[in-house]
Amino acid sequence: MHRWPERPPSGGGRWPRRGTDRLEDALAWVLIAVGLLVLVAAVFAGVRAGAEAAERVRIAQGERVRAEAVVVDVAAVPDAEPEAESTDWVTVRYTDLAGRTREGALWLTGAPVGTTVQVWVDRAGRLAPAVPAAHDAVVVGAIVGLGAAFTGGLLLVLAWLAVEAFVDKRNGAAWAREWEKVEPLWSGRRSTD
């Protein structure tokens, strides 16, 4: 029986021969490791931002309450189209937490005089921004996490492109030097050196 000679496995587990290939491989592994760290950091950033946003929602829920208000005056925006619903600066009358009747101004869309609207009032009895919903904290966390991952990934891609440009430039110069030596032998003409 005929036996074929044993061949070592391709690559043999060795580093590539050219220095630029070794540099490219080493930097690829470094960028992969940094990419994993970026992903972990992005997750932590998203979770932290979401937790902080949830805490702000919890605090806002304790500081503000919903109240009913009645529109008592509408200051129409002069450039508004008559057919379209416009956002107007309106004065509303509401009752604060202490039971006092107060007035305040805010922007509302399509609310004629006499309309009852929901407003938010702070502990001092002033009109306040609406309390964010609980899912807003999740959205904030997701946006921060995805933004961090995207930014880190973009920086890693730019770093890889810089490595490739450097390696290509070095390889091109090395190949040009090698071709100067090989071309006379390959073409059959003699070098003038």
C-alpha positions as CSV (number, residue, x, y, z in Angstrom):
1,M,0.0,0.0,0.0
2,H,1.3,3.4,-1.0
3,R,1.5,6.0,1.8
4,W,1.6,9.7,1.1
5,P,4.2,11.6,2.9
6,E,2.9,13.4,6.0
7,R,2.5,17.1,5.6
8,P,2.5,19.6,8.4
9,P,-0.9,21.3,8.9
10,S,-1.2,24.5,7.0
11,G,-0.2,27.5,9.1
12,G,1.4,25.2,11.6
13,G,0.1,27.4,14.4
14,R,2.9,29.9,13.6
15,W,2.7,33.6,13.3
16,P,2.7,35.0,9.8
17,R,6.1,35.6,8.2
18,R,5.9,39.3,7.4
19,G,6.2,41.8,10.2
20,T,3.2,43.7,8.9
21,D,1.0,40.6,8.9
22,R,2.1,39.9,12.5
23,L,1.3,43.6,13.4
24,E,-2.1,43.4,11.7
25,D,-3.0,40.1,13.5
26,A,-1.9,41.5,16.9
27,L,-3.9,44.7,16.4
28,A,-6.9,42.8,15.2
29,W,-6.9,40.8,18.4
30,V,-6.5,44.0,20.5
31,L,-9.4,45.6,18.6
32,I,-11.6,42.6,19.2
33,A,-10.8,42.7,22.9
34,V,-11.5,46.4,23.0
35,G,-14.7,45.8,21.1
36,L,-15.9,43.4,23.8
37,L,-15.0,45.9,26.5
38,V,-16.9,48.6,24.6
39,L,-20.0,46.3,24.5
40,V,-19.8,45.6,28.2
41,A,-19.3,49.3,29.0
42,A,-22.2,50.2,26.7
43,V,-24.5,47.8,28.6
44,F,-23.4,49.2,31.9
45,A,-23.9,52.8,30.7
46,G,-27.4,52.0,29.4
47,V,-28.3,50.3,32.7
48,R,-27.0,53.2,34.7
49,A,-28.7,55.8,32.6
50,G,-31.9,53.9,32.8
51,A,-31.7,53.6,36.6
52,E,-30.9,57.3,36.9
53,A,-33.9,58.1,34.7
54,A,-36.1,55.8,36.7
55,E,-35.0,57.6,39.9
56,R,-35.9,61.0,38.3
57,V,-39.3,59.6,37.4
58,R,-39.9,58.4,41.0
59,I,-38.9,61.8,42.4
60,A,-41.1,63.7,39.9
61,Q,-44.0,61.4,40.8
62,G,-43.6,62.4,44.5
63,E,-43.2,66.1,43.7
64,R,-46.0,66.6,41.2
65,V,-49.7,65.8,41.1
66,R,-52.2,65.9,38.2
67,A,-55.0,68.5,38.4
68,E,-57.8,69.6,36.2
69,A,-57.7,73.1,34.8
70,V,-60.1,75.2,32.8
71,V,-58.9,77.3,29.8
72,V,-59.9,80.9,30.6
73,D,-58.1,82.8,27.9
74,V,-56.5,82.0,24.5
75,A,-53.8,84.2,23.0
76,A,-53.8,82.9,19.4
77,V,-50.6,82.8,17.4
78,P,-50.9,85.4,14.7
79,D,-49.4,83.3,11.8
80,A,-51.6,80.3,12.4
81,E,-53.6,78.9,9.5
82,P,-57.3,79.2,10.3
83,E,-58.2,75.6,9.1
84,A,-55.4,73.9,11.0
85,E,-55.3,73.3,14.8
86,S,-52.7,75.6,16.2
87,T,-50.7,75.6,19.4
88,D,-51.7,78.6,21.4
89,W,-50.6,80.3,24.6
90,V,-53.5,79.8,27.0
91,T,-54.3,80.9,30.5
92,V,-55.8,78.2,32.7
93,R,-57.4,78.3,36.1
94,Y,-56.8,75.4,38.5
95,T,-56.8,74.4,42.1
96,D,-53.5,73.7,43.8
97,L,-52.8,71.1,46.6
98,A,-53.7,73.6,49.3
99,G,-57.1,74.2,47.7
100,R,-56.3,77.7,46.4
101,T,-57.5,78.7,43.0
102,R,-54.6,79.8,40.8
103,E,-54.0,80.8,37.2
104,G,-51.1,79.9,35.0
105,A,-50.1,80.0,31.3
106,L,-49.0,77.1,29.0
107,W,-49.0,76.0,25.4
108,L,-52.0,73.9,24.3
109,T,-53.2,72.7,20.9
110,G,-56.8,73.2,20.0
111,A,-58.2,74.2,23.4
112,P,-60.9,76.9,23.2
113,V,-62.0,78.9,26.3
114,G,-64.0,76.7,28.7
115,T,-62.2,73.5,27.8
116,T,-61.1,71.3,30.7
117,V,-57.5,70.0,30.5
118,Q,-55.2,67.9,32.6
119,V,-52.1,69.8,34.1
120,W,-49.4,68.9,36.5
121,V,-48.9,71.0,39.7
122,D,-45.8,71.0,41.9
123,R,-45.8,71.2,45.7
124,A,-45.6,75.0,45.6
125,G,-48.8,75.1,43.5
126,R,-47.1,76.1,40.2
127,L,-47.8,74.5,36.9
128,A,-45.1,71.9,36.2
129,P,-44.0,69.7,33.3
130,A,-45.7,66.3,33.0
131,V,-44.2,63.4,35.0
132,P,-42.3,61.2,32.6
133,A,-43.8,57.7,32.1
134,A,-42.0,54.7,33.6
135,H,-41.1,53.4,30.2
136,D,-39.3,56.6,29.4
137,A,-36.5,55.4,31.7
138,V,-36.1,52.2,29.7
139,V,-36.0,54.3,26.5
140,V,-33.3,56.6,28.0
141,G,-31.3,53.5,29.0
142,A,-31.6,51.9,25.6
143,I,-30.6,55.1,23.8
144,V,-27.6,55.7,26.0
145,G,-26.5,52.0,25.7
146,L,-27.0,51.9,21.9
147,G,-25.3,55.3,21.5
148,A,-22.3,54.2,23.5
149,A,-22.1,50.9,21.5
150,F,-22.4,52.7,18.2
151,T,-19.8,55.4,19.1
152,G,-17.4,52.8,20.4
153,G,-17.9,50.6,17.3
154,L,-17.4,53.5,15.0
155,L,-14.1,54.4,16.7
156,L,-13.0,50.8,16.4
157,V,-13.8,50.7,12.7
158,L,-11.9,53.9,12.2
159,A,-8.9,52.4,14.1
160,W,-9.0,49.3,12.0
161,L,-9.1,51.4,8.8
162,A,-6.1,53.3,10.0
163,V,-4.3,50.0,10.7
164,E,-5.2,48.7,7.2
165,A,-4.0,51.9,5.6
166,F,-0.7,51.7,7.5
167,V,-0.2,48.0,6.7
168,D,-1.1,48.5,3.0
169,K,1.4,51.4,2.7
170,R,4.2,49.3,4.3
171,N,3.3,46.2,2.2
172,G,3.2,48.3,-1.0
173,A,6.7,49.7,-0.3
174,A,8.1,46.2,0.5
175,W,6.6,44.7,-2.6
176,A,8.1,47.5,-4.7
177,R,11.5,46.8,-3.2
178,E,11.1,43.1,-3.8
179,W,10.0,43.6,-7.4
180,E,13.1,45.7,-8.2
181,K,15.1,42.7,-7.3
182,V,13.0,40.0,-8.9
183,E,11.8,41.8,-12.1
184,P,15.2,41.6,-13.9
185,L,15.4,37.9,-13.3
186,W,11.8,37.3,-14.2
187,S,11.9,39.4,-17.4
188,G,15.3,38.2,-18.5
189,R,16.9,41.6,-18.7
190,R,19.9,42.4,-16.8
191,S,20.0,45.0,-14.0
192,T,22.2,48.0,-14.6
193,D,23.5,47.8,-11.0
